[in-house]
């Protein structure tokens, strides 16, 4: 990139320096000259005229921007002559330009702006000029240095047609204008930008003095050697009779044309025996009388005899200009082609169209430079007529095929851009589409986006099937030059509309082929959103259409850039393809291709989804393992202090408080039942006349507690607040017998199911009395049991110890005792009896006496059920 910037800056500096130098020269040369007000000069390109004194600049007209050339004569070049000679030279130069301005002919240089004189210069403007013939021959005097014209070589057809043009110009001057040129030489021949040879340098012309109906008479003036060289005709090309016989005529111009022909074909472009003095001139005239064939061997045979006659000293034997045009030398297909091109302006459109049809066959006979400079210039004159464009455009495209990219952009493309917008006649866009490969090769990317692509869009919008097919066939070649916005907003909507709306099977198939050619250059999401959903919308089910759709699906699935997802395959493509498997119009090969694609898609869906499910399963298994290994958070609940159970009842002095160093321990449910106040049970037994049973002390080990906590089928439901008093009425009090093992079990089961506690583990709870005395069997309905997690630390002995440690009078708590009758209360002192509630020998398990042994697991379960 740095190298590119350096080269660019260097080229820019060179161009800038050249332009600035040119402008500085012009500012010095043309100060105050009126030509500068109407024309802008850009660069010094050539020189011409007598002694090559005229500097030729390229430029443009300010008002119309039309290309032109500006001829400038700097008066400072006359400083080496005296004033008299200066006046003679200036008069001669002015005379020639004034005469040139009056004449209008295709073979005479056209003047666009007449001669203007200022203090420093003479200047006038003409049609665009390439160079003078003297510059082409290598004479680069008064040209920008270094000037290198050595690479420029004239082709044979250029020489032939150039001589023919000069002869035609002389015919016009001699026969129509009645004027002798008097100085036909390389300095007086100007080659314009189109390659046409033009007559210039009328500084020494001689007018006819006789009346129109009489023989012309051209006054003669002696050749004066004392005049400045640029004020005399070129001695190398001067006819012998002008010096020897002191006469001249139209044949004198023919001699000059013959000497020019000799010079063109000579090895070094030198005239026959160059002369510098009158003595040498006379010696050459003697040799010309007996000129040998050896001296003319380099001249083409068809021209050799004519040149020999034209160089003869007898002017009566020389052919005139009209006879020269008729010689066999000019019988050439290329010359005829160029002649027809020059005469096109005189023909009507029918004649022109016939010529343009045959022109492509004649173009191979012309050199490329001639086709670009000469033929193309003539063709472009009629491109402003749309009706003639279909006849001209094939020849223009043939010329473009032989051009370099630089020539194409400079000479051809500017004329093609307006033609790309023409839709009527339709043959214009058809010719462009047939030559689209050439356009893509030669046209810059910017012009493709601005001119070529819009032409293709217009082709897709027209109603001609042939145009549709050609547009669709060339569009994939543009794929690399298209941007996302162009494809999405302009190209794809047109292709989809054409595919759905056309009645032509070939157009529909070409639409699919075009989409297939564009796929690899498109974005994946554009394919997913625009192309794949479009395929099922195509109404046709012809095998060719189905195979086109199949190809798009296949390419979309296998292309590494695209890659259809399994979701698209399963939800959009397969539901469309599977019904096509029973299409009767398919051949066996087409059916096999369809089924193969369906199987491949099913295989892709199966493998990808199985892989996904396996991954999901593995993730779930990992989550389970992680969950199982993670510790379960346990919320620790503080055991309620039993000493706080009677807070607010005025009993704080009667309730023993635990030691501060010992934490409040949980009370096991079994121990609570075993250590209930025996005196309360005795009172109940006395009231009901039930024999007192010996208390039993079941052995509840840690293992038993664990088993109890793991079996969830035994539950007690106890209200969590004292406010929920669900004690049944006295009339509904159940009857039970404590002597029967099942009596207590049945009584415990009498509690409503919704009020049962689940004794999964040891329970801590507070026992508060109710206002109604209930039997022991209704214990669970009159007390609130607050369960807490954890293992009970209380044993029977500890409980008894705590309950019997107080030796005071407990009668103050009599009002708190439960009773079945308001008039029958059991004193608390009697409830503190040490008589066991149940005798140990009265508990049986499965009909067997345990003899006071610890209760088994089954005994406990039976008791609590």
Secondary structure, 3 states (H helix, E strand, C coil): CHHHHHHHHHHHHHHHHHHHHHHHHHHHHCCCCCHHHHEEEEEEEEEECHHHCEEEEEEEECCCCCEEEEEEEEHHHHCCCCHHHHHHHHHHHHHHHHHHHHCCCCCECCEEEEEEECCCEEEEEECCEEEEHHHHCCCCCCCCCCCCCCCCCCCHHHHHHHHHHHHHHHHHHHHHHCEECCCCCHHHEEEECCCCEEECCHHHCEEECCCCCCCCCECCCCCCCCCCHHHCCCHHHCCCHHHHCCCCCHHHHHHHHHHHHHHHHCCCCCCCCCCCCHHHHHHHHHHHHCCCHHHHCCCCHHHHHHHHHHCCCCHHHCCCHHHHHCCHHHCCHHHHHHHHHHCHHHCCHHHHHHHHHHHHHHHCCCCHHHHHHHHHHHHHHHCCCHHHHHHHHHHHHHHHHCCCHHHHHHHHHHHHHHHCCCCCCCHHHHHHHHCHHHHHHHCCHHHHHHHHHHHHHHHHHCCCHHHHHHHHHHHHHHHHHCCHHHHHHHHHHHHHHHHHHCCCHHHHHHHHHHHHHHHCCCCHHHHHHHHHHHHCCCCCCCHHHHHHHHHHHHHHHHCCCCCCCHHHHHHHHHHHHHHHCCCCCCCHHHHHHHHHHHHHHHHHHHHHHHHHHHHHHHHHHHHHHHHHHCCCCCCCCCCCCHHHCCCCCCCCCCCCCCCCCCCCCCCCHHHHHHCCCHHHHHHHHHHHCCCCCCCCCCCCCHHHHHHHHHCCCCECCCCCCCCCCCCCCHHHCCCCCCCCHHHHHHHHCCCCHHHCCECCCCCCCCCCCCCCCCCHHHHHHHCCCCCCCCCCCCCHHHHHHHHHCCCCCCHHHHHHCCCCECCECCCHHHHCCCCCCCCHHHCEECCEECCCCCCCHHHHHHHHC
